[in-house]
Amino acid sequence: MAEDKFTAIIVGAGPAGSTAAYLLAEQGIDVLLIERGETPGCKNMFGGRMYSYALHRIIPEFWEEAPLERQISREVITMLDGEKSTSISCQDENWAKPPYHSFTLLRAEFDAWLAAKAEDAGAILACGIRVDDVIMEDNRIIGIRAGDDEILADVVIAADGANSIITEKAGLRSKLSPADLATGVKEVIELPAKTIEERFNLQPDTGAAHLYAGTCTQGMSGGGFLYTNKSSISLGLVIKAAELQKNQYMLVDLIEDFKNQPSIAPLISGGEVVEYSAHLVPEAGISMAPRLFSDGILVTGDAAGFCINLGYLVRGMDLAIASGEAAAMSVVEAVKKNDFSAASLGIYTDLLVKNGVWSVMEAYRRAPQMLDTERLYTSYPTLLNNLLADMFTIDGSPPINLIDKLRQEVKNSKTSFINLAGDAWKGGRSL
Ligand SMILES: Cc1cc2nc3c(=O)[nH]c(=O)nc-3n(C[C@H](O)[C@H](O)[C@H](O)COP(=O)(O)OP(=O)(O)OC[C@H]3O[C@@H](n4cnc5c(N)ncnc54)[C@H](O)[C@@H]3O)c2cc1C
């Protein structure tokens, strides 16, 4: 039986849900934030880095109080091909100055902190409760169901992540297919802070973000990541779920192979694995977005598909926070009008455009198809590594000029200049 009624119920205390709860509570709106984990973030995982701008807009200078690991001062992209690897490294001193560009963090601590901010602002946080369904009346969402409990609300915000049950039950989206998703697997490997700083050439507060393509995914669409925390390393893989299913690889084997790659092994040597986790990543971009609002409901963060994987970066935390912000502002407007209909909540899409989330999703609309190009994970890493390894290998053989070498490598890697030009054009338009 329904016992309570709130203005807003938010399902999921990840970054999207806690941001929305914080902003609503700050406006004096009664809000219930429901989380299935025993504590917010206890089961949540991600690669390891959050871009700062969105949270800085909501909690200025959040780095003074949030549990963060290191601010990223170096980006490295590496193409792996067995014994060979080629890296591009980029550093910008501006990233290390306030407002810092991005931070590594661990979700169990960070999500708990953000949810506590919402609680301090006045939201009610209920943990250990899994929401099973929405309550519908005359095609309008009027609350949620968790086991035998029913709780009513003027509006429900679905912030329950990639595999959102709320969005599905509310009829805003059909079941996701493996083609829309990637599977992420990650280990947290403990190492002394000083060892990390020496191995990655870092200062006590600075950190590095490494992304990998090539043999780490055994030719499947996806890539690897490595982020430095204070005294641990977050290391993992993100691989297209449909390809994992087709090839029947075990994640544990893939991550073991990745850890044994010659350019990874020395970086984690002597470390102790203290955490292993796996999670879905919504990867199909704007094409998998559900209906974002309806009578009595809004959808935010991963539940709305607001996550971008470009190969050289993964963004979801900032988009979750920014979409949580837009959802909260939409509810604030709806409260003023006392109108929670779709017509009133439709302001959400305007706010997503205004705060930049929608333009990010639009800009990278072609990225998922581009990243499906098999050659990115097979021929190209081999081609690039062979070309460069040849260039730097001096063994007394007669030298071959660079153009001839390129021709030879293109032929050896079973691709063509037409493919190369076409993929470069596709890549340039998509990223
Ligand atoms: C392997 C991997 C690497 C990634 N790397 C990065 C990265 O480096 N940088 C980045 O910005 N993003 C990254 N992302 C994406 C990022 O993690 C997500 O975009 C972000 O966490 C989305 O936030 P959210 O609040 O929408 O959802 P989530 O963080 O998934 O939070 C959803 C919350 O809802 C709760 N919940 C779910 N169902 C229910 C229910 N029925 N009832 C109650 N509670 C429920 C969950 O327990 C969870 O706390 C990565 C993701 C993965 C999987």
The ligand as an SDF file (V2000), in Angstrom:
LIG
                    3D

 53 58  0  0  0  0  0  0  0  0999 V2000
   34.2420    0.1660  -17.6230 C   0  0  0  0  0  0  0  0  0  0  0  0
   33.7270    1.5640  -17.6030 C   0  0  0  0  0  0  0  0  0  0  0  0
   34.6240    2.6080  -17.7350 C   0  0  0  0  0  0  0  0  0  0  0  0
   34.1510    3.9290  -17.6900 C   0  0  0  0  0  0  0  0  0  0  0  0
   35.0450    4.9450  -17.6750 N   0  0  0  0  0  0  0  0  0  0  0  0
   34.6310    6.2080  -17.5060 C   0  0  0  0  0  0  0  0  0  0  0  0
   35.5640    7.2580  -17.2960 C   0  0  0  0  0  0  0  0  0  0  0  0
   36.7700    7.0410  -17.1610 O   0  0  0  0  0  0  0  0  0  0  0  0
   35.0920    8.5220  -17.2140 N   0  0  0  0  0  0  0  0  0  0  0  0
   33.7380    8.8020  -17.2860 C   0  0  0  0  0  0  0  0  0  0  0  0
   33.3750    9.9860  -17.1990 O   0  0  0  0  0  0  0  0  0  0  0  0
   32.8430    7.8170  -17.4270 N   0  0  0  0  0  0  0  0  0  0  0  0
   33.2430    6.5380  -17.5260 C   0  0  0  0  0  0  0  0  0  0  0  0
   32.3340    5.5190  -17.6150 N   0  0  0  0  0  0  0  0  0  0  0  0
   30.9000    5.8520  -17.6810 C   0  0  0  0  0  0  0  0  0  0  0  0
   30.3510    6.2880  -16.3080 C   0  0  0  0  0  0  0  0  0  0  0  0
   30.6900    5.3420  -15.3290 O   0  0  0  0  0  0  0  0  0  0  0  0
   28.8350    6.4120  -16.3800 C   0  0  0  0  0  0  0  0  0  0  0  0
   28.4960    7.1820  -17.4980 O   0  0  0  0  0  0  0  0  0  0  0  0
   28.2600    7.0660  -15.1060 C   0  0  0  0  0  0  0  0  0  0  0  0
   28.5570    6.2950  -13.9960 O   0  0  0  0  0  0  0  0  0  0  0  0
   26.7560    7.2420  -15.2500 C   0  0  0  0  0  0  0  0  0  0  0  0
   26.2290    7.7090  -14.0480 O   0  0  0  0  0  0  0  0  0  0  0  0
   24.7130    7.4040  -13.6580 P   0  0  0  0  0  0  0  0  0  0  0  0
   24.4740    8.0960  -12.3740 O   0  0  0  0  0  0  0  0  0  0  0  0
   23.8350    7.7220  -14.8100 O   0  0  0  0  0  0  0  0  0  0  0  0
   24.6350    5.8160  -13.5050 O   0  0  0  0  0  0  0  0  0  0  0  0
   25.4080    4.8430  -12.5000 P   0  0  0  0  0  0  0  0  0  0  0  0
   26.7160    5.4050  -12.1210 O   0  0  0  0  0  0  0  0  0  0  0  0
   25.3690    3.5070  -13.1260 O   0  0  0  0  0  0  0  0  0  0  0  0
   24.5010    4.8580  -11.2050 O   0  0  0  0  0  0  0  0  0  0  0  0
   23.2310    4.2220  -11.1940 C   0  0  0  0  0  0  0  0  0  0  0  0
   22.8550    3.9590   -9.7460 C   0  0  0  0  0  0  0  0  0  0  0  0
   21.5310    3.4180   -9.7150 O   0  0  0  0  0  0  0  0  0  0  0  0
   21.4970    2.3120   -8.8320 C   0  0  0  0  0  0  0  0  0  0  0  0
   20.3920    1.4570   -9.2890 N   0  0  0  0  0  0  0  0  0  0  0  0
   20.3110    0.7620  -10.4410 C   0  0  0  0  0  0  0  0  0  0  0  0
   19.1540    0.1250  -10.5450 N   0  0  0  0  0  0  0  0  0  0  0  0
   18.4570    0.4150   -9.4260 C   0  0  0  0  0  0  0  0  0  0  0  0
   17.1690    0.0440   -8.9400 C   0  0  0  0  0  0  0  0  0  0  0  0
   16.3490   -0.7410   -9.6550 N   0  0  0  0  0  0  0  0  0  0  0  0
   16.7850    0.5060   -7.7360 N   0  0  0  0  0  0  0  0  0  0  0  0
   17.6040    1.3150   -7.0040 C   0  0  0  0  0  0  0  0  0  0  0  0
   18.8270    1.6990   -7.4070 N   0  0  0  0  0  0  0  0  0  0  0  0
   19.2480    1.2670   -8.6080 C   0  0  0  0  0  0  0  0  0  0  0  0
   22.8770    1.6760   -8.9700 C   0  0  0  0  0  0  0  0  0  0  0  0
   23.2110    0.8680   -7.8590 O   0  0  0  0  0  0  0  0  0  0  0  0
   23.7510    2.9180   -9.0860 C   0  0  0  0  0  0  0  0  0  0  0  0
   24.1650    3.4100   -7.8390 O   0  0  0  0  0  0  0  0  0  0  0  0
   32.7560    4.1910  -17.6130 C   0  0  0  0  0  0  0  0  0  0  0  0
   31.8550    3.1340  -17.4830 C   0  0  0  0  0  0  0  0  0  0  0  0
   32.3310    1.8240  -17.4390 C   0  0  0  0  0  0  0  0  0  0  0  0
   31.3470    0.7130  -17.2030 C   0  0  0  0  0  0  0  0  0  0  0  0
  1  2  1  0
  2  3  1  0
  2 52  2  0
  3  4  2  0
  4  5  1  0
  4 50  1  0
  5  6  2  0
  6  7  1  0
  6 13  1  0
  7  8  2  0
  7  9  1  0
  9 10  1  0
 10 11  2  0
 10 12  1  0
 12 13  2  0
 13 14  1  0
 14 15  1  0
 14 50  1  0
 15 16  1  0
 16 17  1  0
 16 18  1  0
 18 19  1  0
 18 20  1  0
 20 21  1  0
 20 22  1  0
 22 23  1  0
 23 24  1  0
 24 25  2  0
 24 26  1  0
 24 27  1  0
 27 28  1  0
 28 29  2  0
 28 30  1  0
 28 31  1  0
 31 32  1  0
 32 33  1  0
 33 34  1  0
 33 48  1  0
 34 35  1  0
 35 36  1  0
 35 46  1  0
 36 37  1  0
 36 45  1  0
 37 38  2  0
 38 39  1  0
 39 40  1  0
 39 45  2  0
 40 41  1  0
 40 42  2  0
 42 43  1  0
 43 44  2  0
 44 45  1  0
 46 47  1  0
 46 48  1  0
 48 49  1  0
 50 51  2  0
 51 52  1  0
 52 53  1  0
M  END
$$$$
